[in-house]
Amino acid sequence: MKVIGIKCCQNIEILEQINNPPDGTEIILDLDFIEKQISEPQLSLTEEEKSAKLNKLFGICENQPDLTEIFAEIDQQRHPYPAFTADY
């Protein structure tokens, strides 16, 4: 089997779906390096495309009720002093 992947630090991300080995299976890699080809510059995204990508990214946080508590705790740690209220 031959698949393509991208190295990032000490990780190799496989760019294709492989269904044969189950998770945790030890594998041996025979590495061949592909010289990076110069690609055309990527066109800028429209506002609608940017919004769609952000919505997809933030959708990861859906259905996680603990997040409100987590963010409140982070906020408390960042701003440990109570808000100033003036009594006139």
C-alpha positions in Angstrom: 0.0 0.0 0.0 1.3 3.5 -0.9 -0.2 6.6 0.6 0.8 10.2 0.7 1.3 12.2 3.9 2.7 15.5 5.2 5.3 15.7 8.0 4.8 18.3 10.8 7.4 18.1 13.6 7.5 14.4 14.5 4.1 13.6 13.1 3.1 12.4 9.6 -0.5 13.2 8.6 -1.8 10.7 6.1 -3.8 12.5 3.5 -5.8 9.5 2.4 -8.4 7.3 4.2 -6.9 3.9 5.2 -9.3 1.4 6.6 -7.1 -1.7 6.9 -5.1 -1.4 10.1 -7.0 -0.8 13.3 -5.9 2.1 15.6 -2.9 1.2 17.7 -1.4 -1.0 14.9 2.4 -0.7 14.6 3.4 0.1 11.1 6.7 0.4 9.2 7.2 3.3 6.9 9.4 3.4 3.8 9.9 7.1 3.2 10.3 8.8 -0.2 10.5 12.5 -0.3 8.5 14.5 -2.9 10.0 17.8 -3.8 7.4 20.4 -3.1 6.1 21.9 -6.3 5.5 25.7 -6.5 1.8 26.2 -6.6 -0.1 29.1 -7.8 -1.0 31.6 -5.0 -4.3 30.8 -3.4 -7.0 33.3 -4.1 -8.5 35.2 -1.2 -11.7 33.8 0.3 -14.9 35.8 0.0 -16.5 37.0 3.2 -19.2 34.3 2.8 -16.5 31.6 2.4 -14.6 32.9 5.5 -17.8 32.9 7.5 -18.7 29.4 6.4 -15.2 28.2 7.5 -15.5 29.9 10.9 -19.0 28.5 11.5 -17.6 25.0 10.7 -14.7 25.5 13.1 -16.8 26.9 15.9 -19.4 24.1 15.4 -16.9 21.8 17.1 -17.9 23.5 20.3 -21.6 22.7 20.0 -23.3 20.4 22.6 -20.6 20.9 25.2 -22.4 22.4 28.3 -19.1 22.4 30.3 -17.7 25.2 28.0 -19.7 27.9 29.8 -18.3 26.9 33.1 -14.8 26.6 31.7 -14.9 30.0 30.1 -16.3 31.6 33.3 -13.4 30.0 35.2 -10.8 31.3 32.7 -12.4 34.8 32.9 -12.2 34.7 36.7 -8.5 33.7 36.5 -7.8 36.5 34.1 -9.7 39.1 36.0 -9.5 38.1 39.7 -10.7 41.5 41.0 -14.4 42.2 41.2 -15.8 44.8 38.8 -15.6 48.4 40.2 -19.0 49.8 41.1 -19.4 53.4 42.2 -21.8 54.2 44.9 -22.7 57.9 44.7 
